[in-house]
Amino acid sequence: MPDDSVIADPPHQTDRPAEAGAGAEGKGVSELAWSDYDAVLFDLDGVLTPTAEVHMRAWDTMFNDYLEQRPDAGRLARYTASDYFAHVDGKPRFDGVRTFLASRDIELPEGTPDDPPDAETVGGLGNRKNAMFSAILERDGVEPYPASVTLLDWLADRGTKVAVVSSSRNAPLVLEAAGLADRFEHVVDGRVAAEAGLAGKPSPETYLHAARLLGTEASRAVVVEDALSGVESGRAGDFGLVVGVDRGAGREALLGAGADVVVRELDELVPGRSDG
Ligand SMILES: O=P(O)(O)OC[C@H]1O[C@@H](O)[C@H](O)[C@@H](O)[C@@H]1O
């Protein structure tokens, strides 16, 4: 069993379920007591599909082009992958813009979520990035992670309820493009959240909303997340188990944000798959 899939002592709580708690050191994640859970709430980008990388590339191009054309470009540090993980990853589009700009002491007018991509506003910059994201998605398409499909198949056979909880307004499009749309009756995405007035990740509100839609108590639901902001949502919502998927955020950082276990691939959660 790879070291990354060892269950860690939960850093933020002492009343975690036995299989995820202290003393479980060395147990495989495949030994999770699945009977404790009725539902699994999946983040999308970076968890079910490799689209976190597409978001990353689009943010990188948009922010660096923008910084370079500013009159004070000389004083501004370039946008890097560390900025993505620290300020943007997992958050709703316009929260990501606002948080990154604040890290460079830049304040822009809010504008609106419908601002055109050439507007120098939070709305405009977010939509500028979205035009790039959409173009890449249309050109390259998207395939789900095979190991994530393995877990979805196993959960479907078992009758476990599933939902997608994504900050992205593109989630329905990505699920359709990846051939996963039929697997989820409930998708709480960036648009649904905005319309329902739910605060975005790292708030737990979107995950709690999904649990309600599935008719499940948070304590009986598992949250699966690759972003620190999303792991924080799961922890803040007191979910039964928070699984961190390390796609670049880093194992220690995910544990620090509140993940109970960290895996590299989702099939490590299927019994019998990752023991060693
Ligand atoms: O597709 P949208 O609505 O612009 O959403 C953007 C965000 O969607 C999230 O799912 C990604 O994890 C973020 O990293 C990304 O920035």
The ligand as a Tripos MOL2 file, in Angstrom:
@<TRIPOS>MOLECULE
LIG
   16    16     1     0     0
SMALL
NO_CHARGES

@<TRIPOS>ATOM
      1 O1        -15.7690   26.9710  -14.3660 O.co2     1 LIG1
      2 P1        -15.8740   28.1300  -13.4000 P.3       1 LIG1
      3 O2        -17.2700   28.4870  -13.0820 O.co2     1 LIG1
      4 O3        -15.0680   29.2980  -13.8490 O.co2     1 LIG1
      5 O4        -15.2860   27.6400  -12.0330 O.3       1 LIG1
      6 C1        -13.9450   27.7470  -11.7330 C.3       1 LIG1
      7 C2        -13.4310   26.8570  -10.6420 C.3       1 LIG1
      8 O5        -14.0860   25.5930  -10.6640 O.3       1 LIG1
      9 C3        -13.6310   24.6540   -9.7290 C.3       1 LIG1
     10 O6        -14.3160   23.4570   -9.8530 O.3       1 LIG1
     11 C4        -12.1680   24.4320   -9.8710 C.3       1 LIG1
     12 O7        -11.7150   23.5390   -8.8960 O.3       1 LIG1
     13 C5        -11.4670   25.7530   -9.7360 C.3       1 LIG1
     14 O8        -10.1150   25.6030   -9.6760 O.3       1 LIG1
     15 C6        -11.9380   26.6860  -10.8130 C.3       1 LIG1
     16 O9        -11.2640   27.8930  -10.7830 O.3       1 LIG1
@<TRIPOS>BOND
     1     1     2 2
     2     2     3 1
     3     2     4 1
     4     2     5 1
     5     5     6 1
     6     6     7 1
     7     7     8 1
     8     7    15 1
     9     8     9 1
    10     9    10 1
    11     9    11 1
    12    11    12 1
    13    11    13 1
    14    13    14 1
    15    13    15 1
    16    15    16 1
@<TRIPOS>SUBSTRUCTURE
     1 LIG1         1 GROUP 0 **** ****
